Amino acid sequence: MSQDNLIKLECSDCHRVTYHTFRNKKKVKTRLEIRKHCQWCKKHILHKETK
């Protein structure tokens, strides 16, 4: 796994980076948006890919 496929997921409410994951940038052109649990907001919320 290369580091250029590594992305950060940021909470849309508190704007903290809470998750890191991998994405195939050749196949998936759009930014990821996943509903995940935020440990600071204490609820499931939309996480978006950051730069």
Backbone hydrogen bonds, N-H to C=O, Kabsch-Sander energy under -0.5 kcal/mol:
donor,donor_aa,acceptor,acceptor_aa,energy
5,N,2,S,-1.1
6,L,3,Q,-1.1
7,I,21,T,-3.3
8,K,50,T,-0.5
9,L,19,Y,-2.9
10,E,8,K,-0.5
10,E,48,K,-3.2
11,C,16,R,-2.4
12,S,46,L,-2.0
15,H,11,C,-1.0
18,T,9,L,-1.6
18,T,16,R,-0.8
19,Y,9,L,-1.4
21,T,7,I,-2.0
23,R,5,N,-1.9
25,K,23,R,-1.0
28,V,24,N,-2.6
29,K,27,K,-0.8
34,I,47,H,-2.4
36,K,34,I,-0.7
36,K,45,I,-2.4
38,C,43,K,-2.3
39,Q,37,H,-0.5
42,K,38,C,-1.5
43,K,38,C,-0.8
45,I,36,K,-2.9
47,H,34,I,-3.2
48,K,10,E,-2.5
49,E,32,L,-1.9
50,T,8,K,-2.1
